[in-house]
Amino acid sequence: MATQAQIAKSKKEPKFSSRKINRCFKCGRHRGYMRDFGVCRICFREMVPEGIIPGVKKSSW
């Protein structure tokens, strides 16, 4: 989990666009970030079965 300082730092506009850090809005994690949904892979897995993310269904075969 990211610290409050890291989350605040990533919200500021960087000097160069390549320095932008995408973070999960729920937990602040920067690794495993999914751009389409704005969350990390861990939060994504928690939110899909609950139906919070529309249009996504857990696959089973």
N, C-alpha and C positions, 0 to 999 in steps of 0.2 A: 504494500500500500504506500502510496506517495505521501510525503509530508506536506503540510499546508504551504510551506515555503516553495516547494517544487511546483505545486499546483498554481500558486500565485505567479511564479516566474514564467510558467508556460502560457499564462493568459495574457501577459504583456506582449505588445507588438515588437518582434525582433528587429534588429538593425538590418539583417539580410533575410530574405524570404526562405532561404535554405536552412535557416536555424529554427524554423517553426517546429514545435513538438506537439504532436497530436496525443491527447490524453483521453481516457475513458471518463465520461461525465459522471459516472456512478462511483468509481473507486480511485480514479486518478492514474491508473496504470498506463504506461506508454508502450510497453511491449505487447505484441499480439493485438494491436488496435485494428478494428475493422472500420474502414472509412464509410462504407455504405450505411452503417447503423450508429456509428459514433460511440461504440463501446468496445471493451476488450473481449477476448475470446471467453474468458471465465464468466464475465457478467452476461455475455451472449448466451452461453449454455444454461445459465440460471433463468434468464428471462423468456427463452423460447417455450419451454413446457408450460409456463404460466400464462402464455398468450399475450404478453406485454408487447412483443414485437409483431405487428400485423403482417400477414402474408408469408410467414415462415412456419414450417411444421417440422417436428422431429421425425427423421426418417427411420423406418424399420422395415426389414425384409427377411 
